[in-house]
């Protein structure tokens, strides 16, 4: 996968699967839920994360939540964070723990 491509691959959920499971995802991951996951894609605006235990969900940790001086985690990195919102485009928005700890 290209470093700055939308996350795709045989083991990632297709867009239709993510769309069809939105209600179940919102129910399983209410705002404030702590998550762990793997970075599966990177864009200049943030990283996409496959959330452990919720295979049809794709999370986004946006760069706007990242403290100055930090870098985006690399593809394949394990990350932890908290759900902060469910976006209209079916992404689960998260803030990473390492970003919250550095902002203090």
N, C-alpha and C positions, 0 to 999 in steps of 0.2 A: 504494500500500500504506500502510495506517495505520502510524504510527511504532511502535506497540506490538503489532502483530499478528504471528501466526505467519507465517513467510515463505511466500507462495504466489505463483504467477504462471505464465504459459505457458512461461517459460524456466527454471523451477526444477523439480527432481526431485519427482515425486509420492511420497507415503509408501510405496506399494507398490514403487516402483523402489529407494528407499533400503533398504527391508527386504530385497528380493531381491538386492541387491548388497553386503550386509554383509560376507561372507567376502572378497570381492574388495577392499573398502575397507580392511579390517583388514590384508590382505596388502600393499596398496599404501602404507599409511600406518602403519607400526609406530611405537610410542612412541619419541619422540625425533626423528621426521621433521620437517624444517623445511617450513613451508607458506607460501604466499601466497594471498590470496583477497580477496573483496569482501564487505563487510557487507551482508547481504540482509534482516535483520530485527533488531528490538530489543525487548527486554522488560526490566522492572525488574531481572531477575536476570542479564542478560548480552546478548550479541549473537550472532546467527546468521551464519555465514560460508559462502559458496560457495567451495570450495577449488579453486584453479586446477589443471587437469590431472586432476581426479577428479570428473567431472560428477554422479555419483550420490551424492556424500557431502555431508552438512551438518555443519558444525562449530559448536560452541558455546564461546564464551569467557565464562566465568562471572565475575560481579562479585566473587565471593569471592576471586578471584586478582588483583583490581585494587588497586594501592596506594592508600592514602588520598589524597584530594585530586585524583585523576584523574577524567576523565569517559569514558563509553562512546564509542567511535568512532561517527560518524554513518552512517546508511544510505548506501551507495554508496562509503564510504571503502575504500581499499586498505589491507590490513593484512598483517603477517607474524608468524609465531609458530612454535611447536613443538607437536606432538601430545604430550599428557600422559596420555591414557587413551581407551579405547573404551567408552562407556557402554552399559548394558543397553538403553536406548531407541534404540540405533543411531546416536547422535550421536558425532562425533569431538570429544573435549574438547581444547581448545588453550589455551595461555597465550601471549598476545601479547607480541612483543618489546618494545614500548614499556612494557609493564607490568613486564617483567623488568628492564629497564634502570633504571626509576625506583625500583625496590625496593632497589637497591644503595646 
